[in-house]
């Protein structure tokens, strides 16, 4: 009977620990250096003479002033532990395919009430131009986020061959905080030919810096 009581006590403790764990957790960030596109092509020119007319066709590649990208590797461990971080058992996540990388400029997210973001949820500066939200997040599918099936808009960013393979979804919570969610792959070919687990597109207004907080949901 004494051992049965101990077993029941242990089961209660395990149940309590499991009950307070969340699917989405704060992520530790190790950031590298930022790299930005800066066109170096000199201004084209042609000559003109008085009385003449000349067809001049122009093209340009310019850097967006609305978006920034994050990419990298994901590592993680699933633990059974107590409130003092004493580990009872842990499991290393060896394949991160299907993990979700979330990023937002706030730390007060209502994770239990996520929904798809729409153009009406975007700031005014993100609703116009060729690189607007509507022109960027122009795909749609149902995906699971923190246990909630949501039909959300998403965009694709490229691998090194220019093929769109990395998905970023546009979400919000009950307070209309915007959340950007990347669907992870496992050791994919990134835009710069590096081995990455995710690529995430986030909005940034002009030249001013925006702080983003990261959260991780492991498969």
Secondary structure as a PSIPRED ss2 file (coil, helix, strand):
# PSIPRED VFORMAT (PSIPRED V4.0)

   1 X C   1.000  0.000  0.000
   2 X H   0.000  1.000  0.000
   3 X H   0.000  1.000  0.000
   4 X H   0.000  1.000  0.000
   5 X H   0.000  1.000  0.000
   6 X H   0.000  1.000  0.000
   7 X H   0.000  1.000  0.000
   8 X H   0.000  1.000  0.000
   9 X H   0.000  1.000  0.000
  10 X H   0.000  1.000  0.000
  11 X H   0.000  1.000  0.000
  12 X H   0.000  1.000  0.000
  13 X H   0.000  1.000  0.000
  14 X H   0.000  1.000  0.000
  15 X H   0.000  1.000  0.000
  16 X H   0.000  1.000  0.000
  17 X H   0.000  1.000  0.000
  18 X H   0.000  1.000  0.000
  19 X H   0.000  1.000  0.000
  20 X H   0.000  1.000  0.000
  21 X C   1.000  0.000  0.000
  22 X C   1.000  0.000  0.000
  23 X C   1.000  0.000  0.000
  24 X C   1.000  0.000  0.000
  25 X E   0.000  0.000  1.000
  26 X E   0.000  0.000  1.000
  27 X C   1.000  0.000  0.000
  28 X C   1.000  0.000  0.000
  29 X C   1.000  0.000  0.000
  30 X C   1.000  0.000  0.000
  31 X C   1.000  0.000  0.000
  32 X C   1.000  0.000  0.000
  33 X C   1.000  0.000  0.000
  34 X C   1.000  0.000  0.000
  35 X C   1.000  0.000  0.000
  36 X C   1.000  0.000  0.000
  37 X C   1.000  0.000  0.000
  38 X C   1.000  0.000  0.000
  39 X C   1.000  0.000  0.000
  40 X C   1.000  0.000  0.000
  41 X C   1.000  0.000  0.000
  42 X C   1.000  0.000  0.000
  43 X C   1.000  0.000  0.000
  44 X C   1.000  0.000  0.000
  45 X C   1.000  0.000  0.000
  46 X C   1.000  0.000  0.000
  47 X C   1.000  0.000  0.000
  48 X C   1.000  0.000  0.000
  49 X C   1.000  0.000  0.000
  50 X C   1.000  0.000  0.000
  51 X C   1.000  0.000  0.000
  52 X C   1.000  0.000  0.000
  53 X C   1.000  0.000  0.000
  54 X C   1.000  0.000  0.000
  55 X C   1.000  0.000  0.000
  56 X C   1.000  0.000  0.000
  57 X C   1.000  0.000  0.000
  58 X C   1.000  0.000  0.000
  59 X C   1.000  0.000  0.000
  60 X C   1.000  0.000  0.000
  61 X C   1.000  0.000  0.000
  62 X C   1.000  0.000  0.000
  63 X C   1.000  0.000  0.000
  64 X C   1.000  0.000  0.000
  65 X C   1.000  0.000  0.000
  66 X C   1.000  0.000  0.000
  67 X E   0.000  0.000  1.000
  68 X E   0.000  0.000  1.000
  69 X E   0.000  0.000  1.000
  70 X E   0.000  0.000  1.000
  71 X E   0.000  0.000  1.000
  72 X E   0.000  0.000  1.000
  73 X C   1.000  0.000  0.000
  74 X C   1.000  0.000  0.000
  75 X C   1.000  0.000  0.000
  76 X C   1.000  0.000  0.000
  77 X E   0.000  0.000  1.000
  78 X E   0.000  0.000  1.000
  79 X E   0.000  0.000  1.000
  80 X E   0.000  0.000  1.000
  81 X E   0.000  0.000  1.000
  82 X C   1.000  0.000  0.000
  83 X C   1.000  0.000  0.000
  84 X C   1.000  0.000  0.000
  85 X C   1.000  0.000  0.000
  86 X C   1.000  0.000  0.000
  87 X E   0.000  0.000  1.000
  88 X E   0.000  0.000  1.000
  89 X E   0.000  0.000  1.000
  90 X E   0.000  0.000  1.000
  91 X E   0.000  0.000  1.000
  92 X E   0.000  0.000  1.000
  93 X C   1.000  0.000  0.000
  94 X C   1.000  0.000  0.000
  95 X C   1.000  0.000  0.000
  96 X C   1.000  0.000  0.000
  97 X C   1.000  0.000  0.000
  98 X C   1.000  0.000  0.000
  99 X C   1.000  0.000  0.000
 100 X E   0.000  0.000  1.000
 101 X E   0.000  0.000  1.000
 102 X E   0.000  0.000  1.000
 103 X E   0.000  0.000  1.000
 104 X E   0.000  0.000  1.000
 105 X C   1.000  0.000  0.000
 106 X C   1.000  0.000  0.000
 107 X C   1.000  0.000  0.000
 108 X C   1.000  0.000  0.000
 109 X C   1.000  0.000  0.000
 110 X C   1.000  0.000  0.000
 111 X C   1.000  0.000  0.000
 112 X C   1.000  0.000  0.000
 113 X C   1.000  0.000  0.000
 114 X C   1.000  0.000  0.000
 115 X E   0.000  0.000  1.000
 116 X E   0.000  0.000  1.000
 117 X C   1.000  0.000  0.000
 118 X C   1.000  0.000  0.000
 119 X H   0.000  1.000  0.000
 120 X H   0.000  1.000  0.000
 121 X H   0.000  1.000  0.000
 122 X C   1.000  0.000  0.000
 123 X C   1.000  0.000  0.000
 124 X H   0.000  1.000  0.000
 125 X H   0.000  1.000  0.000
 126 X H   0.000  1.000  0.000
 127 X C   1.000  0.000  0.000
 128 X C   1.000  0.000  0.000
 129 X C   1.000  0.000  0.000
 130 X C   1.000  0.000  0.000
 131 X C   1.000  0.000  0.000
 132 X C   1.000  0.000  0.000
 133 X H   0.000  1.000  0.000
 134 X H   0.000  1.000  0.000
 135 X H   0.000  1.000  0.000
 136 X H   0.000  1.000  0.000
 137 X C   1.000  0.000  0.000
 138 X C   1.000  0.000  0.000
 139 X E   0.000  0.000  1.000
 140 X E   0.000  0.000  1.000
 141 X E   0.000  0.000  1.000
 142 X E   0.000  0.000  1.000
 143 X E   0.000  0.000  1.000
 144 X E   0.000  0.000  1.000
 145 X E   0.000  0.000  1.000
 146 X C   1.000  0.000  0.000
 147 X C   1.000  0.000  0.000
 148 X E   0.000  0.000  1.000
 149 X E   0.000  0.000  1.000
 150 X E   0.000  0.000  1.000
 151 X E   0.000  0.000  1.000
 152 X E   0.000  0.000  1.000
 153 X E   0.000  0.000  1.000
 154 X E   0.000  0.000  1.000
 155 X E   0.000  0.000  1.000
 156 X E   0.000  0.000  1.000
 157 X E   0.000  0.000  1.000
 158 X E   0.000  0.000  1.000
 159 X C   1.000  0.000  0.000
 160 X C   1.000  0.000  0.000
 161 X C   1.000  0.000  0.000
 162 X C   1.000  0.000  0.000
 163 X C   1.000  0.000  0.000
 164 X E   0.000  0.000  1.000
 165 X E   0.000  0.000  1.000
 166 X E   0.000  0.000  1.000
 167 X E   0.000  0.000  1.000
 168 X E   0.000  0.000  1.000
 169 X E   0.000  0.000  1.000
 170 X E   0.000  0.000  1.000
 171 X E   0.000  0.000  1.000
 172 X E   0.000  0.000  1.000
 173 X C   1.000  0.000  0.000
 174 X C   1.000  0.000  0.000
 175 X C   1.000  0.000  0.000
 176 X C   1.000  0.000  0.000
 177 X C   1.000  0.000  0.000
 178 X E   0.000  0.000  1.000
 179 X E   0.000  0.000  1.000
 180 X E   0.000  0.000  1.000
 181 X E   0.000  0.000  1.000
 182 X E   0.000  0.000  1.000
 183 X E   0.000  0.000  1.000
 184 X C   1.000  0.000  0.000
 185 X C   1.000  0.000  0.000
 186 X C   1.000  0.000  0.000
 187 X C   1.000  0.000  0.000
 188 X E   0.000  0.000  1.000
 189 X E   0.000  0.000  1.000
 190 X C   1.000  0.000  0.000
 191 X C   1.000  0.000  0.000
 192 X C   1.000  0.000  0.000
 193 X C   1.000  0.000  0.000
 194 X C   1.000  0.000  0.000
 195 X E   0.000  0.000  1.000
 196 X E   0.000  0.000  1.000
 197 X C   1.000  0.000  0.000
 198 X E   0.000  0.000  1.000
 199 X E   0.000  0.000  1.000
 200 X E   0.000  0.000  1.000
 201 X E   0.000  0.000  1.000
 202 X E   0.000  0.000  1.000
 203 X E   0.000  0.000  1.000
 204 X C   1.000  0.000  0.000
 205 X C   1.000  0.000  0.000
 206 X C   1.000  0.000  0.000
 207 X C   1.000  0.000  0.000
 208 X C   1.000  0.000  0.000
 209 X C   1.000  0.000  0.000
 210 X C   1.000  0.000  0.000
 211 X C   1.000  0.000  0.000
 212 X C   1.000  0.000  0.000
 213 X E   0.000  0.000  1.000
 214 X E   0.000  0.000  1.000
 215 X E   0.000  0.000  1.000
 216 X E   0.000  0.000  1.000
 217 X E   0.000  0.000  1.000
 218 X C   1.000  0.000  0.000
 219 X C   1.000  0.000  0.000
